[in-house]
Amino acid sequence: MKNKNHWIRIIAGVLAISSFAMCTKNNVEKPVSPSTAATSSNVQAQAVSTFTYTVKPSDWMVDGTNIPPGATIFIPAGTRGSLLFKNLKGTTAAPIIITNQGGKAIISTSVTASYGFKTQNCSNFKVIGQGTASIKNGLVVNGGNIGMTMDDLSTDFEIAGVEVCNSGFAGIMAKTDPSCDAATWRGHFTMKNIFVHNNYVHKTGGEGLYIGNSFYADGVSLSCGTVFPHDIVNAKIYANFVDSTGSEGIQVGSAVSGCEIYNNMIINSGMSPFSAYQDNGIQIGEGTGGKCYNNLISNAPGNGIIVLGLGNNQVFNNYILNSKGYGIFADSRYTPGPYFQFVNNAIIASKLGGIKLNSETIPMNTVINNVIVQPEGASLAIIKKSSSVKLTASNNYITTNVANIKYVNYNGGDFHLLSSSPLIKAGQNTSAYGVSFDYFSNPRPLVSTFDIGAAKY
């Protein structure tokens, strides 16, 4: 398997501070992490039942009422219109598999259509695009206002190996917005066990991945009063390649526990945001806790990562390059938790500053072992909104020139350190924060001392 450094090299032009080369559908590949060991071409759909159902070219809806757990639903190769799946009920041990058959299956519709692919009241299912050496994504969703939406009380699902492109709004959406139906409210429904990985999402009008509702704290005002969106528990968003989105590359909200966002590559997010400040790389939204790590974010017009989470948020081992806003922006809105932790990140050439802390109500902001490159005359590397921001900062390496870091070949996309790098053995022990590996999934440390930045020597 190709290692992660290979995937960085394919966007070498992105990584130069002064230049960026637009990637196209034909010359990019999705990143792969050694820690996940999965690609769209080797994700396997493993059915536990002999029951199969083949979607007809004329079908626009598949009702799963009579489809048993463990069944396989085949979408034949070729191009077809939008698809709605409803009432699919697998089990944890026997999920229902939806996959392509006989080659690449393309679901294509106009951007004015509500969706390309939708699930309604479905649980314990997998949507798996099975590729080959020559077909990277066996299942393609092209168009729709929302490319793929897991909606209407859908839960317990996996989306992998799918290409989603040219949507009017979000590429992949997973949430049930609260309505006056009490079944949709927080405490009545919880979306859980969702895995979105190894997908290629590009050219979307809004967010690339839109997971969970954005209004966790205040809810939404409807004719029946103020209602609150459901929680998400155990969400893993990883190894996706997100390119050229109108708004955020990845946005996750209401993910109250077990959330991890990792090993994603996000370039060209926020190209045409529908409103101000919706142009970031990753948004850790209201109600979201957990970890955000080992991501590469390049060329965001806004912030590389914006953190509005629950206050039990760890952000580490990320490469954040050439953001026009801040590398990391943290704010405390609904944050009952004890900390924001920013550890071992590499933030290079963010126009407004490296890390901006507006998080005044957080009991402690921790900023350690980060490397921050702020060119001569640029803003400060670490910025506090006021003296009310509680901060523990140590062992951060701040410089005006990326060459001082001594990467093997920064402009060529090789972020390993030369033996002469000043980051080596200059970091604080991060084991107390659970940062026990680096961006390349190498254990920290192999020796007794720790290195600064996302990659260890």
N, C-alpha and C positions, 0 to 999 in steps of 0.2 A: 504494500500500500504506500502511496505517496505520503510523505510527511507534511506537517503543517507549514514548514518553511517553503515548500513548493508552492503552496497556494498563495503565500505572501508574494512570492516572486512574480506571479502572473500580473500583479498590479504595481509593478515597480515604478511606473510613471506616476502613480498616485502618491507615492511615498516621498517624492522630492518636494521640498517645501515650496519651491517656486513654480512647480508645474503639475499639471494633471492631464492625463489622457483618457478621454471618454471610452469606457468599455461598451461593447455592443453584445447583442445576443450571441453572436457567432464566435467571439474570442474570449469568453470568460468561462470559468468553471467554478463550481462551488467549493468552499473550503472544507477540509476534513480534519478532524482532530484525532490524534492517536488515542486519546482517552475515551472517545466514543466508538472508534473503530467501525464506522458505518458510512456508506455512501449511498446515493440514490440507486446505483446500479447493483448493490449487493444487499439492500434491504429486502428481506424475505417475508412474503405473506404466507403464514403457516396456518392453514385451516385444520380444524379437528373434526370436521364432518364431511361426508361425501356429497352433501346437498350443494348444488350449484344453481345459480340463476344468471342467465345472460340477458343483459339489457338490450332491447331491440332498438334499432335506429330511430324508430318513431316514438319511442317512450320518452316522456318528459318527467315522469314520476314513477318511483318504485315504492310500493307500500310493503313494508316488511312484516306485516301482521302474521303471515304464514311462512316466513323464512326463519328457520330454527337457528339457535346459537351454533357457532362454529362453521356456518355456511360460508361459501365464497360467492360473491357477486362479481361477474365479469363484465367489463366495458370493452367491447371488441375494438380492435385497431381501426383507425379512420377518424373522420371528423363528423361531429354530431352537435346537436343543440344542447341547451342547458338541462340540468338534471336535479330533481328534488328526491331525496331519500327520506322517508318518514316511517316511524314506528319500528325501526330496527332495534332489536333487543337481544344482544349477545349476553355473555356472562364473562366474568373475569377469566375463567379457565377456558372459555370457548367464545372469543370475540367473533363478530361477523367481519369478514374481509371484503373490501371493495378494491378491485385492482384491474389493470388493463390486461388484455389477452391478445396474443398474436402480433404484438408490435405496439407502436405508439398510438394511444387513444387521445384525441384532442376534443375537448369540450369548448365550443366556440359560440359566442353570442355577442350582441352589440353592447356597448357601454351603457346604453339606456335601459337594458334589461336589469331587473332587480339583482340577479345573481347569475353566476355560471354554474356553481355547484353548491347545493344547500342540504343540510340535514335538519330534520324537524322531529323532536321528541325521540331521539335515538340515544342509545347507550351501549357501551362496550363494543366498539367497532374500530376498525382500522382502515384508513385510506392509504394504500401503498402503491406508488408508481414504480413498477418493476422495469428497470432498464437493462441494457446490455453494454458491452464494451463500446458499441457505436451509438447507442441511444442512452443519453445520460438520464433523461426523465421519461419514464414510460407513460405518465399521465400528465396532460397539459390542460390548464384552464385558461382560456384566452377571452378576455372581455368580461362583461357584467359590471354593474355598478360596484358590487362586491364580488370578487373572484370566487372565493370559497367562504361560506359562512356556516359555522356550527351553532345552530340557533334553536329557539323554542324548546328549552329545557334539555338540550343535548348535553351529554356528559360522558366521561370515561372513554376517551378516544385518542387515537394516534394518527398524525398526518405526516407522511414521509415520502421523499422521492418524487415530489410533485413540482412542476413548473407552473407558476401563476404569473400572468402578465397582462398588461393593457387594460387594467380595471379602471373604472371611473372613480372609485374611491378606494377602499381597502383591498389589499391582496388576499390575505387570509384573516378572517375575523372569527373570534370565538367568544361569545357571550350571549346571554338572554337579557335584553333590556327590561327593566321593571315596568309593568303596566298596572292597570287596575285589577288584574287577575292576581289574587294573593299568592298563587303558586309560583309567581316569578320573584317574590320578595326575599330579601335577606332573612335567613332563619327558616324559610320554607323550602328553598332550593339552594343547593351548593353544587357548583361545577367542580369536578375533581378528576384527578389522574389524567391530565392532558399532556400529550407529548407531541411537540411540533418540531421536526428536525429534518435536516438534510434536504430542505426545499430550496428552490431557486425562484425568488420573487423579485420581479423587476417591472419598471414602467407602470407604476400605479399612480392614480390621481391623488390619493391620500396616503395613509399609513401602509407600510409593507405588511407588517404583522400587527394586528389590533386585537389584543387579548384582554378581556375583562372591561368592565365599565369604568369610565373616567371620573364619576361623581360619587366616590365612596363616602365622603364625609357628609355632604349636604343632601344627597339623593336628588331626585327630580320631582318637580311639582306637576301633578296631574289633576284631573277633575275630581278624583277621589282623595286628594290630599298629597302630602309628600311621601314618596315611597323610596326605598333604598335598594340598590342593586345587590345581587347575590355575591357571596364569597366565592373565591376560587382556591382550592386546596391541592397542593402537589402538582404544580405546573413546571414542566421542563421545556425550555425553548433553546434549542442548541443546533450548532453546525448548519445554520441556514446562511445562504448567500443572498443578500438583499441589496439591490442596485437600482438607483434612479427612481426614487419615490417622491411623491408630491409633498408629503409631510414626514413624520418620523419614520425611520426605518423599522424600529420595533418599539411598540408601546404596550406596556403591561399594567393593568390596573386591577384593584380589588383582589389581588392574589395574596391572601393573608398569611399563608404558611406553606412551607415546602416549595417556594418558588426559586428557580435557578435559571439565569439567562447566561449562556456561555458558549464559547467557541463559534460565535457568529462573525461573519464578515459583512460590514455595512458600508457601502460607498455611495456618494451622491444622494444622500437623503435630503428631504426638505427643499426640493427644487422648485415647487410651486405651492406653498402652503395655503390652506383655505382660510387661515387667520394668523395673526401675529403670534410668534413664539411657538409655532407648530413645526419647526424646521430643525429638530434635533436628531442626533443619531439614534440613541436609545432613551426612552422615557420610562423611568421607574415611577409609575403614577401613584395617586392616592390609594391607600389601603394595601400597598404592596410591600412586603418585607423580603428577606432572604438575600440571595447572592447574585452578583453580576460580575462575571470574571472571564478572562481569556478571550475577550472580543477584540476585533480590530475594526476601528471606526475611522473613516477618512473623509475629509472634505465636507463636513456638515456645515451648512450656512449658519446654523445656530450653535447650540452646545453639543459637544460630543456625547456626554451623558448628563441628563437632568434627573435629579433624585428628589422625589416628593413623597417618599415612602413612609412606612409605619414607624421608622426609627429603630429598626433592628436590621439595618442594611449594611452589607459589606460589598465594596467595589474594589476589585483587585486584579492585578495581572492583565490590565487592558492596555492596548496601544490606541491612543487617541491622537490623530494627526490632522493638522491644518484646519481646525474648527474656526469659523468666523466669529463665534461667540466665545464662551469659556470652554476649556477642556472638560471640566466637571462643574456643574452648577447644582448646589444643594439648597433646598428651601424647606422650612418646617411649616406644614399646613395642618395635616392631621397626623401627628407624630407622637403617639404615646410611648414609644419605645425608648430605650436608654442611649442609643448611639447611632451615628453615621461613621463608618470606618472606610478610609481610602488608603489602600496599602499597595505598594509595589506596582503602581501604574506608570506608564511612560506617556507623558503629555508633551507633544511637540508642536510648537508654532501655533498655539491658539491665540487669536487676535486680541481678545479682551482680557486674557489672563489664564493662568493654569487651572486653579481651583478657586471658585467663588463660593463662600459660605454665607448664605442668608439664613442659616438654620439656627435662629436665636433661641428656640425653645428646646432644642436637643440638649440633654444633659452633658454629652461630650462628643465633640467631633475629633476624630483621630486621623491625622495625616502623617504617615510615616513611610519611609523607603520609596518615595516617588521620585522619578526623574522628570524635571520640568524644564523644557527649553523655551525660553522667551527671548526672541531676537532683540538686539540692541534697540533701546528706546521704546520697547513694547511695555504693556502693563505689568503689574506685579505678578509673581508666580502664585502666591497664596493670598487671597483677599478676604477679609472679614467685613460683613456689612456694618457691624458696630461692635462695641466692647461687650455687648451682651452675648456674643458668640463664644461659647466655651470650646477651647481648642487645645489639643495636645499634638504638637508637631515635632518630629525629630527625624534625623538621618535622611532628609530629602536633599537630592542633588539638583542644584539650580544653575543653569548656564545659559549663555546667549547664543551658543553655536553647537549644533548637533554633532559636529565633528569632534568635539571635546569628549563625547561619550565613548568613542572608539568602538562603534559597531563594525562588524566585519565588512558590510557593504550596505549602508543605510539606503542610498538611492536605488540600489539593486534589490532591495527587499530582504536582505539577510540581517536579521536583528540579533544574531549571536554576538557576544562580546569578544573583542580581542583581549589578549592577556594583559595589555597595557591599560585597560579601561579603569577609570577611577571609581567605577561602581562596585568593583569586586571587593568583597570582604568589608564593605563600608556600611552595610545595613544593620538594622536592629533585628533581633530574633523575632520572627513573626509567628512562631508556632502557637503562641497564646491566642492569636486571631484566626487560627485554622488555616493559615496560608502555608501549606506544606508542599507546594509544587509551583512550577513557573508556567509561563505562557505556552511553552513547548511540552508541558506535562512532565518535565523532569522534576524529581523530588528536590525540595529545598530542605536543608542544604545537603550536599554530598559530603561536605566537611563541616566543621563546627561553626563556621561563620556564614553570615548571610550577605547576599548581594542586594544592591539597590536596583529598582526597575522591574520590568515585567519578565525579563529573561535572566536567568543566572548564567554565570560563566561555566 
